[in-house]
Amino acid sequence: MTTAEHAPTLRAFDDAEEAFGDFELGCATVDFGVLTRVKEAIAAGRIDLYLQPIVALPSTQPKFFEAFSRLRDAEGAVLAPVSYIEAAERAHRIGVIDNLILTRCIDAIRRRGRIDPDLTVFCNISPATLFDSEFFDQFTAYLESHDDLASRLVFEFTLPSIHMMHPRVERNIEEIAERGFAFSVDHVHSFDFDWDSLRARNFRYVKMSRRMLYGARSSRPSRERLAELRDMRNRLADSGIEVIAEKIELAGDLAAIQSSGIRYAQGHFFGAPRPADFYLHELTAVGATPGS
């Protein structure tokens, strides 16, 4: 029997009332109906893993995937992520969703291991989840039992959440990094940042939107902006950080992105978030492995 088969599992809540026992807390501005649907979806296990490709340039072949959660109501309709993520955060139970998506990411990587030995998944984790000491103890034990996947699982945070992190969360991130797991940051709105400090904490990827890369008021980057992009990308590369251009929707955006030296991109142009098996089966059908 393998180490993975003996691995501890993250705590899931069998009782919906346990999972959302205090869901009234902080929820005055959240639709009570949404909260109820979230509670019911968690209780019934209607939480699905979706993936979106992050492609290598210029080939546009999948190099990585980003994981997303999707909740379904009793009729099978997919709930809007913005509504249920806010509801779960306000109810102090976003960790339940993070828990299930992480375990499904690891299951997907293990299932595909022999076919796609380089399959790497970016998994979003809420700082609120890492602040929960009970969950974090289970989380680190779980990661320790799967430390052979450290090079294939990247945890993603938003830059605003990094700015506001509680010291306890920062310490917990350091502990995860010491186990060999890397991090990514998105929602970046400026080139002006202490990137070396991020790299020191094992942040290996920075996501920047098309709007951020081009400039807020520009449909195409000027020559000056392209020069800035190349300089920024080179500075980050010198720090051991790769830039991923995200929210790419048009074929016309590729030339400017590639001319800046950015090697990876993500967006609906390359593929929307879909149920995990859609992309994993697609890789099998074309006989490709990520990044090929």
C-alpha positions in Angstrom: 0.0 0.0 0.0 1.4 3.4 -1.0 2.1 6.4 1.3 -0.7 8.2 -0.4 -3.2 5.5 0.5 -2.1 5.9 4.2 -2.3 9.7 3.9 -4.3 11.6 6.4 -7.4 13.4 5.0 -8.4 17.0 5.5 -11.4 17.4 7.7 -14.7 17.5 5.8 -18.0 18.2 7.5 -20.6 15.5 7.3 -23.2 17.6 9.0 -24.3 20.7 7.1 -25.1 22.4 10.4 -21.6 21.7 11.6 -20.1 23.2 8.4 -22.3 26.3 8.7 -23.2 26.2 12.3 -22.4 29.9 12.8 -23.2 31.0 9.3 -25.3 33.9 10.6 -22.0 35.6 11.7 -21.1 38.5 9.5 -23.7 37.7 7.0 -26.0 40.7 7.2 -25.1 41.9 3.7 -25.2 38.4 2.0 -28.3 37.0 0.4 -29.7 34.4 2.9 -30.9 32.3 0.0 -27.4 32.1 -1.4 -26.1 31.0 2.1 -28.8 28.3 2.2 -27.8 27.0 -1.3 -24.1 27.0 -0.3 -24.9 25.0 2.9 -27.0 22.5 1.0 -24.4 22.1 -1.8 -21.6 21.4 0.8 -23.8 18.9 2.7 -24.6 17.1 -0.5 -21.1 17.1 -1.9 -22.1 19.1 -4.9 -18.7 20.8 -5.2 -16.9 20.2 -8.5 -13.3 20.7 -9.6 -13.0 22.9 -12.7 -9.7 23.5 -14.5 -8.5 26.2 -16.9 -5.3 25.9 -19.0 -2.3 28.1 -18.6 -0.5 27.8 -21.9 3.2 28.1 -23.0 4.0 30.6 -25.6 4.3 30.5 -28.6 3.0 27.0 -28.8 -0.2 27.8 -26.8 -0.1 24.2 -25.5 -1.2 23.7 -21.9 1.7 24.0 -19.5 -0.2 24.2 -16.2 -3.8 24.3 -15.0 -5.6 26.5 -12.5 -8.2 24.9 -10.3 -11.6 26.5 -9.5 -14.5 25.4 -7.4 -18.0 25.2 -8.7 -21.0 24.6 -6.5 -24.3 23.1 -7.9 -27.8 23.6 -6.4 -30.3 20.9 -6.0 -31.5 21.4 -9.6 -28.0 21.1 -11.0 -27.5 24.8 -11.7 -24.0 26.1 -11.2 -23.9 28.9 -8.6 -22.1 32.1 -9.4 -18.6 31.9 -7.8 -18.6 35.5 -6.6 -21.8 35.0 -4.6 -20.9 31.7 -2.9 -17.3 32.5 -2.2 -18.3 35.7 -0.5 -21.0 33.8 1.5 -18.6 31.1 2.5 -16.0 33.6 3.6 -18.5 35.6 5.7 -19.7 32.4 7.2 -16.1 31.5 8.1 -16.3 28.3 6.2 -14.3 28.9 3.0 -12.0 26.3 4.3 -14.6 23.6 3.7 -14.5 24.4 0.0 -10.7 24.9 -0.1 -10.4 21.5 1.6 -12.4 19.6 -1.0 -10.8 21.3 -4.0 -7.3 20.6 -2.7 -8.1 17.0 -2.2 -9.6 16.8 -5.7 -6.5 18.5 -7.2 -4.3 16.0 -5.6 -6.5 13.1 -6.7 -6.4 14.5 -10.3 -2.6 14.8 -10.3 -2.3 11.2 -9.0 -4.8 9.8 -11.4 -2.9 11.4 -14.3 0.6 10.9 -13.0 1.7 8.1 -15.3 0.2 9.8 -18.4 1.1 13.4 -17.6 4.1 13.2 -15.3 4.5 17.0 -15.4 0.9 18.0 -14.8 1.0 21.0 -12.4 -2.1 22.6 -10.9 -2.5 26.1 -9.4 -4.8 25.9 -6.4 -6.3 29.0 -4.7 -6.2 29.0 -1.0 -7.9 31.6 1.1 -5.7 33.3 3.8 -8.7 32.7 6.1 -8.3 29.0 5.6 -4.6 29.2 6.7 -5.5 31.3 9.7 -7.7 28.5 11.1 -5.2 26.7 13.3 -7.2 23.5 13.4 -7.5 23.3 9.6 -3.8 24.3 9.1 -2.6 21.4 11.3 -4.5 19.0 9.1 -3.5 20.8 6.0 0.2 20.5 6.7 -0.1 16.9 7.7 -1.9 16.3 4.4 0.8 18.1 2.4 3.5 16.2 4.2 1.9 12.9 3.1 1.9 14.2 -0.5 5.3 16.0 -0.5 6.3 14.1 -3.6 3.8 16.4 -5.4 5.6 19.6 -4.2 6.8 20.5 -7.7 3.3 19.9 -9.2 1.1 21.9 -6.9 1.2 25.7 -6.7 -0.8 27.7 -4.1 -2.2 31.0 -5.3 -3.0 34.2 -3.3 -4.1 37.6 -4.3 -1.7 40.5 -3.8 -4.1 42.4 -1.6 -4.4 39.4 0.6 -0.6 39.2 0.9 -0.5 42.9 1.9 -3.0 42.2 4.7 -1.8 38.9 5.9 -1.9 38.2 9.6 1.5 37.2 11.0 0.1 33.7 11.8 -0.7 33.2 8.1 2.7 34.4 7.1 4.3 31.9 9.4 2.1 29.2 8.0 3.0 30.1 4.4 6.7 29.8 5.4 6.1 26.4 6.8 4.4 25.3 3.5 7.3 26.7 1.5 9.8 24.8 3.7 8.0 21.6 2.5 9.0 22.6 -1.1 5.6 23.9 -2.3 5.7 27.1 -4.4 3.3 30.0 -4.7 1.7 32.3 -7.2 0.2 35.8 -6.8 -2.5 37.5 -8.9 -4.5 40.7 -8.8 -1.3 42.7 -9.3 -1.9 46.3 -10.3 1.6 47.8 -10.4 5.1 46.9 -11.6 6.5 48.7 -8.5 6.8 46.0 -5.9 9.5 44.3 -3.8 9.6 41.2 -5.9 12.7 39.8 -4.2 10.7 39.7 -0.9 8.1 37.5 -2.7 10.7 35.2 -4.2 12.3 34.8 -0.8 9.0 33.3 0.4 9.0 30.9 -2.6 6.6 32.8 -4.9 7.5 31.6 -8.4 4.7 33.1 -10.5 3.1 36.5 -10.9 -0.1 36.8 -12.9 -0.8 40.2 -14.6 -4.0 40.9 -16.5 -4.0 42.2 -20.1 -5.4 45.5 -18.8 -2.5 45.7 -16.3 0.1 44.8 -18.9 -1.2 47.2 -21.6 -2.1 50.1 -19.3 -5.6 50.8 -18.1 -6.6 53.1 -21.0 -4.9 51.3 -23.9 -6.2 48.7 -26.3 -2.6 48.1 -27.5 0.7 48.7 -25.6 2.8 51.6 -26.8 6.5 51.1 -27.6 7.3 52.7 -24.3 4.9 50.3 -22.5 6.4 47.3 -24.3 9.9 48.4 -23.2 8.6 48.6 -19.6 7.1 45.1 -19.9 10.3 43.6 -21.2 12.3 45.3 -18.4 9.8 44.2 -15.8 9.7 40.6 -17.1 13.6 40.5 -17.1 13.8 41.8 -13.6 11.3 39.2 -12.4 13.1 36.5 -14.3 16.4 37.6 -12.6 14.5 37.0 -9.3 13.4 33.6 -10.3 9.8 34.6 -11.0 7.8 33.9 -14.1 5.1 36.2 -15.4 1.8 34.8 -16.6 -0.4 37.1 -18.7 -4.0 36.5 -17.7 -7.5 37.4 -19.0 -6.4 37.0 -22.6 -9.4 37.0 -24.8 -8.2 37.9 -28.3 -5.8 36.5 -30.8 -4.5 40.0 -31.5 -3.1 40.2 -27.9 -0.5 37.4 -28.5 2.0 39.3 -30.5 2.4 42.0 -27.9 2.6 39.6 -25.1 5.2 37.4 -26.8 7.3 40.4 -27.9 7.6 41.4 -24.2 9.2 38.0 -23.4 6.3 36.7 -21.3 6.3 32.9 -21.7 2.9 31.9 -20.3 -0.7 33.1 -20.7 -4.2 32.3 -19.5 -7.6 33.3 -20.5 -10.8 32.4 -22.4 -9.0 32.6 -25.7 -7.1 29.4 -24.7 -9.9 27.8 -22.9 -12.6 28.6 -20.3 -12.8 26.9 -16.9 -14.5 23.5 -17.5 -15.0 20.3 -15.5 -11.6 18.8 -14.8 -12.2 15.6 -16.9 -12.8 17.7 -20.0 -9.2 18.9 -20.2 -7.7 15.7 -18.8 -9.5 13.6 -21.4 -8.6 16.1 -24.1 -4.9 15.7 -23.3 -5.3 12.0 -23.6 -7.2 12.3 -26.9 -4.4 14.4 -28.6 -1.6 12.3 -27.0 -0.1 15.5 -25.5 1.4 16.2 -22.1 1.3 19.7 -20.6 3.9 22.0 -22.1 4.5 19.7 -25.1 
